[in-house]
Amino acid sequence: MREQLSGSLKAAGVLVPIIERSAGLSVLLTQRSAELKHHAGQVSFPGGRMEEYDLSVEAAALRETTEEVGIGAEHISVLGYLHTMPTITGYAVTPVVAMVSPDAELRPDPTEVEYAFEVPLPYLLDANNDVHTERFANGRKVPMVEFHWQNERIWGATAFMILELRKVLL
């Protein structure tokens, strides 16, 4: 795994969209289309790899958010960044934390996103909701934390980013 991560990684940006609702703050996530080549059917933040015309990973995250769920940059206020995270799929992903206007209209692109859903931020910040598990990667057991919200399983890089967000906020 270390060898995979030490190679050249492709830059990517994801948006960690936080929305203020009447019931409190929530985090927007997507269920990726089962038809995608990479990470098909997984829960993720909107985002993707940086293209040559993107000026920054923030620009890539904003562009991908517009493409995937229809939220334009005019509805997004960037708050900051979490540490860039290497993934075993060859990306260096920078999470861009942002507030999203509650009146932003979601328009998921069905070729990329099956649906979007929200999880209350306090639920994700509460360590009592962590589900400790293990996954096999390259023949080794890797301890992981995942979240189960209603019928959704949030795991892998997305869950790790949520744990990083928790560290920053708490």
Sequence and secondary structure as in RCSB ss.txt:
>XXXX:A:sequence
MREQLSGSLKAAGVLVPIIERSAGLSVLLTQRSAELKHHAGQVSFPGGRMEEYDLSVEAAALRETTEEVGIGAEH
ISVLGYLHTMPTITGYAVTPVVAMVSPDAELRPDPTEVEYAFEVPLPYLLDANNDVHTERFANGRKVPMVEFHWQ
NERIWGATAFMILELRKVLL
>XXXX:A:secstr
 HHHHHS  EEEEEEEEEEEETTEEEEEEEEE TT SSSTT EE SEEE  TT SSHHHHHHHHHHHHH   GGG
EEEEEE   EE TTSEEEEEEEEEE TT      TTTEEEEEEEEHHHHH GGG EEEEEEETTEEEEEEEEEET
TEEE HHHHHHHHHHHHHH 
